[in-house]
Structures are given as structure tokens and as C-alpha cells.
């Protein structure tokens, strides 16, 4: 489990930095990774993202947000080899866009389930619960 937690920690560091270079994720994300985000205040339907789409989503985030941070509150290894992570994500909006205003702090409780293949993150399911904005 230590190796899996190290991968997850590296992944969170890259995401918090809004890193978008594919090479930065090469050791962390499996080339066939799929990220599934379940409906929430931002997305009304289930979102499925490939490796490239994960990076595209981070590029959008980098244009809209700063000071992103995910604070892990718990991790739980599962019998099937997956790992459940819970925590709080926060970021600050950098420009007025849609329902957001510059300087607004966004926050969400997150539950994440990670599955692994070939020593990399292969599947990620995200269950975000955003505070009203």
C-alpha cells in the first residue's frame, strides 16, 4: 500500500500545481487511465476523462483557479487492491466567470477511489460535494 499512497500523493501534488505536462504524469497515470466524476454542482452528468482529457481539465482549472489544495483526511486500502481517499479540496477563483467571482474560495468534500494497474493509477472515481457557490 505504501507504493500506492506514494503514487496518489504525487498525483495530488501535480494536480494542486495544475501541472499539465504529460511527462510529469507518465510514472503516475496509466496510459489507459479513466477518471470518472459523478454529478455535482459543476457537472450535472457523469464525466469520463482519459489521460489527455484529465490534462485538458487541469489546463482549464489553471486558467480559472489558483492556490489549489487537497487535504487528505483519511485513506483506506480495500481488499481488491483499490484505495479510498477522503479529504477537502479548496482553490481561489482568479477571474469573474460564470457563477464565480474573482477572489471567491471554492471548497468541496471529496471521496476518491483509486484502482491500479502496472504500478500506476488506472481508474479513479470522484465523488465531489461542492459547497454552494
N, C-alpha and C positions, 0 to 999 in steps of 0.2 A: 504493500500500500504506500510505502514511502515514495517509490518512484512515481506512482500515480499522483500523489499530492504535490510532488515537485513539478510535474507537468502542469497541473492545474494552477499552481502558484505562478509559474512562468507565464502561462496563458493570461491570467488575470493582470499581471504586470504589463504585458504587451497591450491588452485591451485598455487598461487605465491610461496608458500613454498614447492611445489612439494610433498605435503603430500599424502601418498598412503595407509594409514591405513583405511580400510573400516569403522571402528567405528567412525573415525573423520567425515565421511560424512553421517552417519546414520540419523542425525537430519536434514540434508540439502537436500540430494538427495533421491527421492522416490525410492524404491527398483526396480521399473519397468521403471526407467528413460531411456530416449533415447536422446542422443546427436547427432545431425545431422550437419556435417560440409560440406559446399558446396565447389566445386572445387576452387583451388587456386594454388599458386606456389609450395606448398608441396604435395598436393593431387590433382591428375588430375580427380578423380571421387568423387562422393558423398560418404562420410564416415558416417556410422551409428554405434554409440557406446552405449553399455549397461553400467550399473553400473560398472561391472568388467572391461570392455574394457576402460572406462574412466580412471580407476585407472591404468590399464596397460599402457595406453598412457602417463600418468603422470610419471610412472616409467622410460619409455624411455626418456622423457624430462629431468628427474633428472640426467640421465647418460650423457646427451649431453649439458645441459644448466645450467646456474646459474644466480642469480640476476634477476629473472623473476619479472615483474611488469606490472600490468594492471591499467592504469589511466583512470578512467571514466570521460568522458566529458559531457555526458547527459543521462538522464533516462526519459522514457516516459511511463506512465501507459496507457493501452488500454482498450477500453470498454468491451472487452471479458475477462478481468482479467489478461491478459498477460502483460509483461513489456519488453520494448525495451531499450537496453543499448548500448551506443556507447562509444568508447574510443580507446586508443593506448596501445598496448602490446609491451613490449621490454624484451629481455633477451640476455645474453652473452654466446657464444659458448665456451665450455671448452676443446674441443679437435678437431683435424682435422678429419673430417668425411664427406664423400660425397663432396658436393659443399661448405662445411663450413670450416673455418679455426679458430683455437684457438684465442680467443680474439675478434672475429667478433661480432658486435652487430646486432641482428635481431630486426626488428620492423614491426608491422602490425597495420593497422587501422582495428578495429573490430566493427561489428554490431551484436548484440546478441538478440535473442528473447527468453524469458523465459515464460513457462507455468507452472502452479502449480496444485497440487492435494494433498489433505490431509495435507496441510500446508508444502509441500516440493516441490522442483523443480522436475517437471515431464517430461517436454520436453525442450530442448534447441536447437535452431537453430543458427549456427555460420556462419557468412559471413566474413571471413578474407581476407584482401587485404594486402599481404606482400609487403614490399619494395623490390626491386630487390636485389638478393644476388648472 
